[in-house]
Amino acid sequence: MIPVMSKSFPTQLRERLAARRRSGRPRYEQLRESLHELIREGVAGPGGALPAERELARMTGWSRVTVRKALAGLVEQGVVNSKPGAGTFVGERIVRSFSRLTSFTDDLRARGLDPRVVFLERGVGEATPDEAMALAVSPGSGVVRLHRLRSAGESPLAVERTVVPQSILPSADVVAVSLYETLEALGVPPHRALQRLRAVAVDAATAELLELPTGSPGLQIERRAFLADGRPVEFTRSVYRADAYDFVAELTRG
Ligand code: 16G
């Protein structure tokens, strides 16, 4: 059964729109942003249906063309899915861009989900030859290692092993939840990254953490991120649940 939209939805939507009335932005954008805000705040949870186009037009007093454009924007952002003939639903699978440098925390918050972390390991050590290669540091130099289970609320979604040069991140303890937020606060935000994805069958240890049967499909993603000055800032190997994520990229020809 489709979860029912909360009764306060129309009132909340009108409040959000009123707050944007003077922004001078096109109406469809005011509506897209207001709907996104409500989804982020959990007013419309995963799998929940948004009111139909005609309903939204009635609630806002705006045309269906405007409403359609706002909804199309949310579909493009991967926040909602539109099922022809059935309506528009808040995404159950998490849609991630394969071409934008976002963090786990960013992606969950954008969907009104609660990013959580369990540190399986964190500390400082000496770079192994492989880590030294990945981070372009001398073997034996200091690195911070994080091994984290990433969840949305109680639902486990990914396991990540990250190494960061200690010259950039002085200690593992400064990372509370989000690595990228910490790096940003330290004035060393990742600027660009190279990423590789491959399908894997999850091993027993990972399966247990992700609450899956051993051998279930997983998406193994390696990311090497760099600072604006070109220094490598992160090497992370993540295993994401394949049943929870869609990775999308925009392709252009030429
Ligand atoms: C994502 C990145 C990972 C990065 C993490 C930071 C992929 C495949 N991986 O999980 O490389 O370290 O975000 O997230 O997207 P955080 O700021 O929430 O710790």
Residues whose N, C-alpha, C, O or C-beta is under 5 A from the ligand:
A	BS01	16G	T102 S103 F104 T105 V177 S178 L179 Y180 E181 I221 R223 T236 S238
